[in-house]
Amino acid sequence: MINDDIWMREALLEADKGRQKGEVPVGAVVVKDGQILARSCNQPISSCNPVAHAEILVLQLAAEVIGNYRLVDCDLYVTLEPCTMCAGGIIHSRIRRLIFGAMEPKAGAAVSASRVFDQPWVNHRVEVVGGVLQDECSTMISSFFRDRRRQIREQKGKPLR
C-alpha cells in the first residue's frame, strides 16, 4: 500500500527549503519503488531561470539518477498543483502518478484552471491524485504570501492590519 502522506511530507520539507531562500514554497520529490530518487524546491528567483519550478528541476534530477528521460513507474509528489509548463514535463517524462497537495485555482493545470492531463491529444496518461496534506500545503503557500504582503507594506510605511 502506498502511503502518500509520507512522501508529501518530504515534499513539504523541500518547500520549506525554498521558503527559507525567499522562493515561493513549492517542493517536489520523485519516488520509485519506495525510494526517493530526487528532491527539489522552486528556484526561479535564485537561479534567474523562469522554468526552474520544483517539478521541472526534480524531473531533471530523477532522470539523471536513473539515466533515462523516461521516468516510468515513478511517482511525483508536489505541494502545489502544477502549472501548464510543469504538466507538459510530467507527461513527457512518463510519470506514472502525480500526487499534489494544494489546489492552484488561478494556474493549476491538473484540475483547477485547466485539465491538461485529460486532453485527448495527450500521448501518456498520468494518474492524478489531489488534496494530499492539502491543509499543510495550502497553509505554507498562503502564509508565505501573507508575510510577503506584510513586508511590502512595512517597506512602504503603511500600517499593518
N, C-alpha and C positions, 0 to 999 in steps of 0.2 A: 504494500500500500504506500502511495506517495503522500508524504506529509508536506504540503505546500507551504505551511506556516514556517517551517524550519528554514527553508531556502529564502522565503520572503524576508525573514529577519536578517539574513545575510545581506540581502539587497538593501535593507534599511540601514545597515552599518555602512555600506558604501555610500548611500545617500547622505549620511551624516558627515562622511569624509568630504564630500563635495560642499556641503553647507559650511563646514569649517574653512574652506578655501574661498568662500564667497560665491560659489556656484549655486544655481538652482538645485536644490537637493533631490536629485533623481539618482537612484542606484540600480545596478543590474548585475545578475550572476547567470552564468550558463552552467547547467548541471547535466551530467551524463552518468548513468549507472550509479547514482547515489554519491557522486563526487563533483565538487565544483571544479570546472575546467578553467574558468576565468571570472574576473570580477572587475567592475569599473563604476565610475560615477561620472556625472556630467562634467565636461571640461571645455566648453566653447569659449568661456571668458579667459581662463588662464592660458589656454593654448592658442587663442586668437584664431579659432577654427570653427566656422559656423556649423559644421557637421559632426562635431565632437560630442554628440549626445551619448549618454551612458550605453544605450543599446548598440549603437554603431561600434563604439570602442570595444565593448565586451564581445561582440561577434568577431571582430578582427582578432582579438587576443585568443579566443577559443579556437579559431581556425588555425592560428599559428601553432597552438598546442597540439592539435591532432594532425596537423599537416594536410588539411583539406578544407577548401572553402565551403564545402557542404557539411553542415552540422547535423547530419542525420541522427535520429534518436537522441537529440539534445533538447533540453527544455530551457526556456529563457524566463527568468523571474525579474520583473522590473516594477519599481514602486509607483510609477505613473503610467497610465495608458499611453502607448506610443503614438507619435505623430505619423503623418503620411510617409515622410522620408524613412523613418525607422521601420515602419510596416513593410516598405519595399525591401529593406535589408533583411528583415526577418523572413520574408518569402523567398528571396534569392538564396539565403543561406540554408534553406530547407529545415528550419527549426521545426521540431515536432509539436511542441506545446508552448504557447505564450501565456504566462500567468502574470497578471498585473494587479496592483493594489488599488490606487485611487483612480477615479474616473477623471478625464480631462474634457469637460464639456465644450470648450472652445476649439480644440485642435485634435482631440482623440480620434484616431483612425481605426480603432477596433470596434467600438460600439457606440461612441458618443456623437461626434460631429460627422463622421463617415464610417463606412464599414468596408474597408479595403479588402479584408480577408474573405469577404463574402462575394466579391465581384466574380462574374462568370469567366472573365479573361485570365484570372489568376491561375498559374500553372502548378501551384503547390498549395495544398490545403493545410492550414495550421489550426490546431485545436486552440481555442481561446477561452481562458478562464479569468474572469474579472472579479474584483472585490476581495481579494485575499489580503487580510490585515488592512482592510480599507480605512478604518478609523485612524490607525497609526500612520499610514502613508499620507492620508489627507491632512492630518494634523501637522506633520512635518512640513509639507508644502505650504499650507496656509499660514503657519506661524512664521516661516521664512519670509513670505511676502508682507505679512503684518509688520514684522520687525524692520524690513526694508523701507516700507512706507513711513514708519516712525522715524527712522534715521534721516530720511529725506526731509520730513517736516522739521526735525530738530536743526538740520543744516540750514534751512531757510528761515529759522527763527519763529516758526509758527508754534502756537501752543498745542500740546498733546491733548487728545480727547480721552 
